[in-house]
Structures are given as structure tokens and as C-alpha cells.
Amino acid sequence: MSAPGLSDRARAMEPFRVMQVLAQAQALEAAGRDVIHLEVGEPDFPTPEPVVAAATQAMAAGVVRYTPAHGTGALREAIAADYLRLYGLRIDPERVVVTSGASAAILLALAAGTDAGEAVLLPDPGYACNRQFVTALGGRPVPVPVPAESGFQPTAAGIAAAWRPGTRAVMLASPANPTGTMLPREELIAIAAVVRERAGVLIMDEIYGRLIFDRAPETALSTVPDAVIVNSFSKYYAMTGWRLGWMVVPEGWIEPVRRLAQNLFVAPPTAAQVAALAAFEPGTEALLQARVRELQARRDFLLAALPGLGLELHARPEGAFYIYADSRAHGSDSEALCARILDQAGVALTPGTDFSPGSGRDHIRIAYTQPRARLEEAVARLRPVLAGHT
């Protein structure tokens, strides 16, 4: 029997499959199995000690009351100063909006930039929740297939071809989840021109923007100053559970986004904001950069090992901590494959259907968020399970 009064929105909401995989993996662990978690996009590194210490001091001092809805001035200034240090960009701190995680930033960006019924173009494959965010706000998510031949990233021609009357925005990510690939600078400029010509909104997800291995960190603001930037303390700073992110918005968006934040979220977590100031200290930065080098070494190990398991890679991941592997050598049902691997090998992976309802049955996502020894153990466990199917 259906629940009384349940909305169509709630009925239509798809599950976040990676969380289902995590629950299944945890059930196996509760039963005594050893499971290697390569499913959830959460760094295995602890939050840096200076960040934890700052939060502890803030809590002990009673710094727990509401802040402004768009974040404390100190944190917004620190974020703006980091853009100057990293990219040579002078960002007015008033354009920075601190949010309750990047999810809140995406919701604010969509709420500010789109109306009900309007379409939002989303790369396919792409982050699973983005299409749910669009739907929840009454918009229409429109997938734009991005094949491996283009590095799993959209092209300006592809965006122009997908744009229709009623299209309002496009959301991009670089590096992207689930592929780890990056959007070439020239293509970003061309896409921005397409969006601007159509009076649209370009939303850039730069959550993994500091987790880059093969080139220097970059931001779309360097070439597209009117883009709406979404970022987070979760991944690079290993602060997932602190629920803290930020946006950089165009000047004309400052007051409207603040009003939306006031009504929808009240304020970001206070202790997390105080703690995040320590994330910009030189000692913390040195630790974080060492972790980036460790992630690169893990990526390189898996890039060499996976083809021998019948898991092919058609686009080289340049950042984040994901590999999007072609699993067709093991059939065209990635959900069944991941279930079998979890059951037989005790390795938790995410089916590609979380990121692409269409092509995802041919792929799996591997999050290398475990130490090298655990990755080696995972490969060893996978070998006998997949050997008969390569």
C-alpha cells in the first residue's frame, strides 16, 4: 500500500546505488566478512589534525551559534585568498558563498539559475545525484552522452546540438566523477561561448579541482569569469562528514543566492567553518599535497593492473580518485557483476548505472580510496573471480 500524500517527486526519486552497495558491504562485514571498500567516493585519509584541533577549540569555546547564511567573513576571505595564491585571481569575498556541503551549493546554483520546467544539460556519465537535484527542483535533466573518445567530457558542438528551446543551464565537472577526466581548457572556453550566446547558465563542479595528477590545478574562473563555481572541503581536505562547501557566484547573483541560502539552509555548520580556516595553513597544505602524490601512485598501480582483469580503460583519469572501467568482457550487466564481485571476492565496487542509466551497464567505477596494500589485495581477490570471464 502506498504512503498517503506521497509526492510524485518522492515516488520518482532513483536510489543512489553506491549507498546501496555500501549498505550491502557493511552487512557482510557485520557477518564477519572482510570487505575492501572501493565503492564510496570518500578519502580514506583522516581530516588533517590542525583542522580537528581548530574545531575542538571552537566547540570548547562555545563557538556554535549561527553564522551568516553565506558563511563567516573570515572563511570567505580565506577562500578568496586561496584563489589568488593558486590561480593568481582576485576574487571579491562577497562573491563567495559558504554552503552546507557541495550538495547545497549545487541546489543553490540550480535554484538561482533555473525555473521549473527548464532543461539542464548533464554529461552522461556523470555524478548520479545531479539529475536528481534537477528533478527535485522541477527541472528536466537532459543527458548529453560523452563517449570515451572525447575523454568522457562534452564538446561545444555536442552542447550546441543538445540545446533546445527551454534549455537553461549546463553542468560540467573537471575532474569528473566517475571518470576522473578533465575538460580541456579550449573546449571549456568554446562551451562557455555556446552557453553565453543562448543566455544560459554554466555551472562548474570543481570539487576535485585540487586532486589533479598530470597538470597544475586550474579553475574555470580563469577563462570563464561568469561561470558559477561549486567546490567543497570534502575531497581534497578530507572533510566529508563536516558538510562544508562553497560557491563563487557572479556579482549579480550575490544577494539572490544569499536570500535563497537564508531560507533553505539558514547557515553552514559553524564549527566546520572555524575548522576549515586551518585547512589553508602551510603545514596542512604540505600534508595534503603528499596525499595527492599517494593517490597518483594508487591510480598508476590500478591503471597497470586492471587490463589484466578484463577491465579496460578507454580514457586516462587525470584527477579525482576514480577509474571508470569498461566491464563488457564480463557481460553487460554491471549491477549483477558488482553484486557477484562483492559476494565472491569481498570487494565493493559501484555499477556504472549509478552514473549513466543508458551506457552504465557496460562500466564499473573503482574508487581508489584505500591504501596500496588493500588495492593489491583487491586485485588478487578479483583475479580468480574474473578469470573465467575474460
C-alpha positions as CSV (number, residue, x, y, z in Angstrom):
1,M,0.0,0.0,0.0
2,S,1.4,3.4,-1.0
3,A,2.1,6.0,1.7
4,P,-0.7,8.7,1.9
5,G,0.1,12.0,0.4
6,L,3.5,10.9,-1.0
7,S,4.6,13.3,-3.8
8,D,5.3,12.3,-7.4
9,R,8.8,13.7,-6.8
10,A,9.4,11.3,-3.9
11,R,8.0,8.3,-5.8
12,A,10.2,9.0,-8.8
13,M,13.5,9.6,-7.0
14,E,16.0,7.0,-8.0
15,P,18.2,5.3,-5.4
16,F,21.8,6.4,-5.0
17,R,23.2,3.0,-5.9
18,V,26.6,3.5,-4.3
19,M,24.9,3.8,-0.9
20,Q,23.0,0.6,-1.5
21,V,26.3,-1.1,-2.3
22,L,27.8,0.3,0.9
23,A,24.9,-1.0,2.9
24,Q,25.3,-4.5,1.4
25,A,29.1,-4.4,2.1
26,Q,28.5,-3.3,5.7
27,A,26.0,-6.1,6.2
28,L,28.7,-8.6,5.0
29,E,31.2,-7.0,7.4
30,A,28.7,-7.3,10.3
31,A,28.5,-11.0,9.4
32,G,32.3,-11.3,9.8
33,R,33.5,-10.8,6.2
34,D,36.5,-8.7,5.3
35,V,35.4,-6.2,2.6
36,I,37.6,-3.9,0.6
37,H,35.7,-0.7,0.1
38,L,36.3,0.7,-3.4
39,E,32.7,2.0,-3.9
40,V,32.2,5.2,-1.9
41,G,33.9,8.4,-3.1
42,E,35.3,9.2,0.4
43,P,39.0,9.7,1.0
44,D,40.5,7.1,3.4
45,F,42.7,9.8,4.9
46,P,41.7,11.4,8.2
47,T,40.9,15.0,8.4
48,P,44.2,16.9,9.0
49,E,45.0,17.3,12.7
50,P,45.1,21.2,12.6
51,V,41.6,21.2,11.3
52,V,40.4,18.9,14.0
53,A,42.2,20.9,16.7
54,A,40.6,24.1,15.5
55,A,37.2,22.6,15.7
56,T,37.8,21.2,19.2
57,Q,38.9,24.6,20.4
58,A,35.9,26.3,18.8
59,M,33.5,23.8,20.4
60,A,35.2,24.2,23.8
61,A,34.9,28.0,23.5
62,G,31.2,27.7,22.7
63,V,31.5,28.9,19.1
64,V,28.4,27.1,18.0
65,R,25.9,29.8,17.1
66,Y,24.5,30.6,13.7
67,T,26.8,32.4,11.3
68,P,25.6,34.5,8.3
69,A,23.8,32.3,5.8
70,H,26.6,32.8,3.3
71,G,29.3,31.9,5.8
72,T,31.7,33.8,8.0
73,G,33.7,36.7,6.6
74,A,36.9,35.1,7.8
75,L,36.3,31.9,5.8
76,R,35.1,33.7,2.7
77,E,38.2,35.9,2.8
78,A,40.4,32.8,3.2
79,I,38.8,31.1,0.2
80,A,39.2,34.2,-1.9
81,A,42.9,34.5,-0.8
82,D,43.4,30.9,-1.9
83,Y,42.2,31.7,-5.4
84,L,44.8,34.4,-5.5
85,R,47.6,32.1,-4.2
86,L,46.7,29.2,-6.5
87,Y,45.5,30.9,-9.7
88,G,46.5,34.5,-9.5
89,L,42.8,35.5,-9.4
90,R,41.5,38.3,-7.3
91,I,38.0,37.2,-6.2
92,D,35.8,39.5,-4.2
93,P,35.0,37.6,-1.0
94,E,31.4,38.9,-1.4
95,R,31.1,36.5,-4.3
96,V,32.0,33.5,-2.1
97,V,29.1,31.7,-0.6
98,V,29.9,29.0,2.0
99,T,27.4,26.2,2.0
100,S,26.4,23.0,3.8
101,G,28.5,20.8,1.6
102,A,28.7,20.9,-2.2
103,S,25.3,19.4,-2.5
104,A,23.8,22.5,-1.0
105,A,25.9,24.6,-3.4
106,I,24.5,22.7,-6.4
107,L,21.0,23.1,-5.2
108,L,21.5,26.8,-4.7
109,A,23.0,27.2,-8.1
110,L,20.1,25.4,-9.7
111,A,17.5,27.3,-7.6
112,A,19.1,30.6,-8.6
113,G,19.7,29.8,-12.2
114,T,16.7,27.7,-13.4
115,D,12.9,27.7,-13.2
116,A,10.5,24.8,-13.1
117,G,10.2,23.1,-16.4
118,E,13.5,24.3,-17.8
119,A,16.1,21.8,-19.0
120,V,19.6,21.3,-17.6
121,L,22.2,19.6,-19.8
122,L,24.2,17.0,-17.9
123,P,27.2,14.9,-19.1
124,D,26.4,11.2,-19.3
125,P,28.1,9.5,-17.5
126,G,28.1,12.0,-14.6
127,Y,27.6,12.3,-10.9
128,A,24.4,10.4,-10.0
129,C,22.7,12.9,-7.8
130,N,22.9,15.8,-10.3
131,R,19.9,14.6,-12.3
132,Q,18.0,14.1,-9.0
133,F,18.8,17.6,-7.9
134,V,17.4,19.0,-11.2
135,T,14.3,16.9,-10.9
136,A,13.7,17.8,-7.3
137,L,13.6,21.5,-8.2
138,G,11.1,20.9,-11.0
139,G,13.6,21.0,-13.9
140,R,14.3,18.5,-16.7
141,P,17.6,16.7,-16.6
142,V,18.8,16.1,-20.2
143,P,21.7,13.7,-20.6
144,V,24.4,14.5,-23.1
145,P,26.3,11.4,-24.0
146,V,30.1,11.9,-23.6
147,P,32.0,8.9,-25.1
148,A,35.4,7.8,-24.2
149,E,36.7,9.2,-27.5
150,S,36.2,12.7,-26.1
151,G,37.6,11.8,-22.7
152,F,34.1,11.3,-21.2
153,Q,33.8,15.1,-21.5
154,P,31.4,17.2,-23.6
155,T,32.3,19.2,-26.6
156,A,31.0,22.6,-27.6
157,A,29.4,21.0,-30.7
158,G,27.7,18.4,-28.5
159,I,26.3,21.1,-26.1
160,A,25.1,23.2,-29.0
161,A,23.3,20.2,-30.6
162,A,21.6,19.3,-27.4
163,W,20.4,22.8,-26.6
164,R,16.7,23.2,-27.3
165,P,14.1,25.9,-26.5
166,G,13.5,25.7,-22.8
167,T,17.1,24.7,-22.1
168,R,18.5,26.9,-19.4
169,A,21.8,25.6,-18.0
170,V,24.6,23.1,-18.4
171,M,26.5,21.4,-15.5
172,L,30.1,20.3,-16.1
173,A,32.7,18.7,-13.8
174,S,36.5,18.8,-14.1
175,P,37.9,16.4,-12.9
176,A,34.7,14.4,-13.3
177,N,33.0,11.8,-11.3
178,P,33.0,8.9,-12.2
179,T,35.7,9.1,-14.9
180,G,38.4,11.3,-13.3
181,T,38.9,13.0,-16.7
182,M,39.3,16.8,-17.2
183,L,37.8,19.2,-19.7
184,P,40.4,20.7,-22.0
185,R,40.7,24.5,-21.5
186,E,40.0,25.3,-25.1
187,E,36.8,23.2,-25.1
188,L,35.7,24.9,-21.9
189,I,36.1,28.3,-23.5
190,A,34.1,27.1,-26.5
191,I,31.3,25.6,-24.4
192,A,31.1,28.8,-22.4
193,A,30.6,30.7,-25.6
194,V,27.8,28.4,-26.6
195,V,26.1,28.9,-23.3
196,R,26.6,32.6,-23.2
197,E,25.2,33.1,-26.7
198,R,22.0,31.4,-25.5
199,A,21.8,33.4,-22.3
200,G,22.3,30.2,-20.3
201,V,24.0,29.4,-17.1
202,L,27.2,27.4,-16.8
203,I,27.7,25.6,-13.5
204,M,31.2,24.1,-13.0
205,D,31.8,21.4,-10.4
206,E,35.4,21.8,-9.2
207,I,35.0,19.5,-6.2
208,Y,38.1,17.5,-7.3
209,G,39.9,20.5,-8.6
210,R,42.9,20.1,-6.2
211,L,43.2,16.4,-6.8
212,I,45.0,16.6,-10.1
213,F,47.9,14.5,-11.1
214,D,49.2,15.3,-14.6
215,R,48.9,19.1,-14.7
216,A,48.7,22.1,-12.4
217,P,45.4,22.8,-10.6
218,E,43.1,25.2,-12.6
219,T,39.7,26.8,-12.3
220,A,37.2,27.7,-14.9
221,L,37.1,31.3,-13.4
222,S,40.5,31.9,-15.1
223,T,38.8,31.7,-18.5
224,V,35.1,31.9,-17.8
225,P,34.7,34.6,-15.2
226,D,30.8,34.4,-15.3
227,A,30.7,30.7,-14.5
228,V,29.1,29.5,-11.3
229,I,31.7,27.5,-9.4
230,V,30.9,24.7,-7.0
231,N,33.6,23.4,-4.6
232,S,33.9,21.5,-1.4
233,F,36.1,20.8,1.6
234,S,35.1,17.1,1.4
235,K,37.6,15.6,-1.0
236,Y,40.9,17.4,-1.1
237,Y,40.7,18.4,2.6
238,A,39.2,15.0,3.7
239,M,36.3,16.7,5.5
240,T,33.4,14.7,4.1
241,G,31.3,14.5,7.3
242,W,31.9,18.1,8.2
243,R,29.4,19.1,5.4
244,L,31.1,22.2,4.1
245,G,31.4,23.6,0.6
246,W,31.4,26.8,-1.2
247,M,30.3,28.6,-4.4
248,V,31.8,31.5,-6.3
249,V,28.9,33.3,-8.0
250,P,28.6,36.2,-10.5
251,E,28.2,39.6,-8.9
252,G,24.5,39.8,-9.9
253,W,23.9,36.6,-8.0
254,I,25.2,37.7,-4.6
255,E,22.1,38.9,-3.0
256,P,19.6,36.4,-4.6
257,V,21.8,33.5,-3.6
258,R,22.1,34.8,0.0
259,R,18.3,35.1,0.2
260,L,17.9,31.5,-1.0
261,A,20.5,30.3,1.5
262,Q,18.8,32.1,4.3
263,N,15.6,30.4,3.6
264,L,16.7,26.9,2.5
265,F,19.7,26.2,4.8
266,V,19.8,29.0,7.5
267,A,23.6,28.7,7.8
268,P,26.5,26.3,7.2
269,P,27.9,24.4,10.2
270,T,29.6,26.9,12.5
271,A,32.4,24.6,14.0
272,A,33.2,23.3,10.5
273,Q,33.7,26.9,9.2
274,V,36.1,27.7,12.0
275,A,37.9,24.4,11.5
276,A,38.2,25.0,7.7
277,L,40.4,28.1,8.3
278,A,43.1,25.7,9.4
279,A,42.9,23.9,6.1
280,F,44.7,26.8,4.4
281,E,47.7,26.8,6.8
282,P,51.1,25.9,5.1
283,G,51.6,22.8,7.2
284,T,48.2,21.5,6.3
285,E,48.8,22.2,2.6
286,A,52.1,20.2,2.7
287,L,50.3,17.2,4.2
288,L,47.5,17.4,1.6
289,Q,50.0,17.6,-1.3
290,A,51.7,14.4,-0.1
291,R,48.3,12.7,-0.2
292,V,47.8,13.8,-3.8
293,R,51.0,12.1,-4.6
294,E,49.9,9.0,-2.8
295,L,46.6,9.0,-4.8
296,Q,48.5,9.3,-8.0
297,A,50.6,6.3,-7.2
298,R,47.5,4.3,-6.4
299,R,46.0,5.3,-9.7
300,D,49.1,4.3,-11.6
301,F,49.1,0.9,-9.9
302,L,45.5,0.2,-11.0
303,L,45.9,1.5,-14.5
304,A,48.6,-1.1,-14.9
305,A,46.7,-3.9,-13.2
306,L,43.1,-3.6,-14.4
307,P,43.5,-4.6,-18.1
308,G,44.8,-7.9,-17.0
309,L,41.5,-8.5,-15.2
310,G,39.5,-7.8,-18.3
311,L,38.6,-4.3,-17.2
312,E,39.6,-1.9,-20.0
313,L,40.2,1.8,-19.7
314,H,39.5,4.0,-22.7
315,A,40.2,7.4,-21.2
316,R,43.0,8.2,-18.8
317,P,41.8,9.7,-15.5
318,E,43.8,12.8,-14.7
319,G,42.4,13.6,-11.3
320,A,39.9,12.8,-8.5
321,F,40.2,9.2,-7.2
322,Y,38.1,7.2,-9.7
323,I,38.6,4.8,-12.6
324,Y,35.7,4.2,-14.9
325,A,36.4,0.8,-16.4
326,D,34.7,-1.0,-19.3
327,S,33.4,-4.3,-17.9
328,R,31.9,-5.7,-21.1
329,A,34.3,-8.6,-21.1
330,H,32.3,-9.8,-18.1
331,G,28.8,-9.2,-19.6
332,S,26.5,-6.2,-20.0
333,D,25.1,-6.1,-16.5
334,S,27.3,-4.1,-14.3
335,E,24.9,-4.3,-11.3
336,A,25.0,-8.1,-11.4
337,L,28.8,-8.1,-11.9
338,C,29.3,-5.8,-8.9
339,A,27.0,-8.0,-6.8
340,R,28.9,-11.1,-7.8
341,I,32.3,-9.5,-7.0
342,L,31.1,-8.3,-3.6
343,D,29.7,-11.8,-2.8
344,Q,32.6,-13.9,-4.1
345,A,35.6,-11.5,-3.6
346,G,34.6,-9.2,-0.8
347,V,35.4,-6.2,-3.0
348,A,32.8,-3.4,-3.1
349,L,32.6,-1.6,-6.5
350,T,29.9,0.7,-7.9
351,P,28.0,-0.2,-11.1
352,G,28.1,2.3,-13.9
353,T,24.3,2.5,-13.9
354,D,24.6,5.0,-11.0
355,F,26.2,7.4,-13.4
356,S,24.6,6.6,-16.7
357,P,21.2,4.9,-17.0
358,G,21.9,4.2,-20.6
359,S,25.6,3.1,-21.0
360,G,26.3,2.4,-17.4
361,R,25.6,-1.3,-17.7
362,D,28.9,-1.7,-19.5
363,H,31.1,0.0,-16.9
364,I,32.0,0.0,-13.2
365,R,33.6,2.7,-11.1
366,I,36.5,1.9,-8.9
367,A,37.3,4.4,-6.1
368,Y,41.0,4.0,-5.1
369,T,40.3,5.3,-1.6
370,Q,42.2,2.5,0.1
371,P,45.9,2.1,0.9
372,R,48.2,0.5,-1.7
373,A,48.3,-2.8,0.2
374,R,44.5,-3.1,0.1
375,L,44.4,-2.3,-3.6
376,E,46.9,-5.1,-4.2
377,E,44.7,-7.4,-2.1
378,A,41.7,-6.3,-4.1
379,V,43.4,-7.1,-7.4
380,A,44.4,-10.5,-6.0
381,R,40.8,-11.3,-5.0
382,L,39.4,-10.2,-8.3
383,R,41.7,-12.3,-10.4
384,P,40.2,-15.8,-9.7
385,V,36.6,-14.3,-9.7
386,L,37.1,-12.7,-13.2
387,A,39.5,-15.2,-14.7
388,G,36.8,-17.4,-16.3
389,H,35.1,-14.4,-17.9
390,T,38.0,-12.6,-19.7
